[in-house]
Structure formats: C-alpha cells, structure tokens
C-alpha cells in the first residue's frame, strides 16, 4: 500500500520546476545626463536594426525600424509623469539614431550628425510643435568597445522647444 502512495507523489514531484541559472539579456544602462523634472528618462539599443527616415504627404518626417545585421539603433526618451484622468497632459521627447555595429568610435558635428540619420521627436498636445525633426546642430561622441557603448551628445533644435539638450549615457 505504501508503494502505491509513493507513485503519485513521485509523479507530482516531476512537475516541479528546479531553479535554473539564467543570464540576463537586458542591457544595463546608466544615464549620467540630467533628466528634466517631472518625468523619467530611458535609453535603449535595438541591435541589428536600421532606421529608414520617411516623409508623409504633408511633409512630416517619421521613421521605421528594419532588420539589418550591420547597424543598431539607439533611442533616448523622456516621458513626463502624468496624473491619471488628465487629458492631453502627456509629453514625450526622444532622440533616435543609427550606428554601424563595426564602428569603434564616432565623432560627428553639426550636419554630419545626419550620417546617423539622427532625429528629435517631440510628442505632445502642442499644435504646430509636435513631430520629428532632423538634427543638424550639435556634437556626438560615441565609443563602442567590449560590448559597451558610451555616448555624449549635445544638440539643439531651432524649430521647436526642447526640454533637454544633452545626453550622456552608457549601455552595457
């Protein structure tokens, strides 16, 4: 009889999940630049992606990410904290650009920033001041060594107000 009780017990144990050693694939990021008040800043890298900058029928710029093993896309984003129930209070700004995976260092100034297809996006309820804009005034220094990307960006957009103009961060 005791042997019969052991069989269901052993069968039940076979469904237990043992702890497994896992390696985190989420990049570790450090943002050194000051994030505007009342919000959160984040940075992401999209490995093996490229930016395709497009223009709609009204002349507005937007982008699409495509698969590409030669490039990666970096996205820095600020999102304003919004209280629940408030309509049209959201505000988001982002910088997005593409880098070659094989480049160890990038040093670009002003219009040469467009070699990375760099865009500034402002998304808010601010008529005539929302959308994407090409960045052609600033300086980018980027180092890509030992699976760690360190970037220092200082830029200005003259067409619309911006809440931040400096991005300094590390992505491991």
Secondary structure, DSSP 8 states (H G I E B T S, - for coil): -HHHHHHHHHHHHTT----------S--EEE-S---TTEEEEEEEETTEEEEEEE-TTS-EEEEEEE-TTEEEEEEEEEE---TT-TT--EEEEEEEEEETT-SEEEEEGGGGGGGT-EEEEEES-TTS-EEEE--SEEEEEEEETTEEEEEEEE--SSS--S--EEEEEE-
